């Protein structure tokens, strides 16, 4: 039936354009992008086929993920795209591409021991067409987080043992979240500057500026150019026992003249402005752009999470936001003079004051230039560090 329909449907097309039937189904690759990271390696194969039907299986000796793509024909350029990445930094030993039948392609990923594979198909979103996303997760991922926590707890115990005056000398963990990463470049400026790159630079400088004082320990939700889902950013911050969560961005606006810094908190009463709503919607799309299959929408869970973000948390977030906005006003114009609110998914961290900072507009050519500059990145980082320290100093929370 299926074949019959295809023949009926495609016949006039071949007739008109003289294309050979086999090629018209061809699985044409637009791009293959590989994001190796200690946490996991994501491989995104961008293509044109909607609702692609693939078969896959894990086979043993050696352990490998085998993906069969039907109705596919790979030309040497596509094969080169799949094989053309540096395997050294990934949890893979070998990648093989074979045309096993005239119209069937097999991709085999030979994995290192204890690697877990995850596969998802992502529909076209933002500037991407359809994607086949394969994640390879090394076993040590969990260990790394555990090691961090163990180290942190151990360090904390030592500090507490050395200094008897408790809270005053307790190390404060600050979660700094560099927006986007990997498959999700964030906003892109006219000169090609990517938001994910500049915010990561700012984040690293902010870590350094804060950790000048041994009272502060900075936890980075992402440590390189790879994607972390919004939910995972929150989870990591909670697991690291962070007292503050700050997400760093540099977004775009339709009008290139839009400029200045702004600070956002989670709002329970809807967005404070149309721009804030627009921005939150765009930021919340980050998971899909980054190649994360969206969890089945579970309104109950979403609501519970939101309800757990108490009014006290939102109030504290606003105070933190104001402290930071004040410092940013010394180094930059402000896009909005007050802390704005909207439904940002990444700010739904129960009981932790959480803010999202738009450091500047990457869509403004002058601000794009500044965002690229090492000097200006440092200025932003220093202003943020000053605001954070001020908040902690006057904190209404027992940090
Ligand atoms: Zn952003």
Boltz pocket constraint, residues with backbone or C-beta under 6 A from the ligand:
constraints:
  - pocket:
      binder: B
      contacts: [[A, 179], [A, 180], [A, 186], [A, 187], [A, 195], [A, 248], [A, 249], [A, 250], [A, 251], [A, 283]]
      max_distance: 6.0
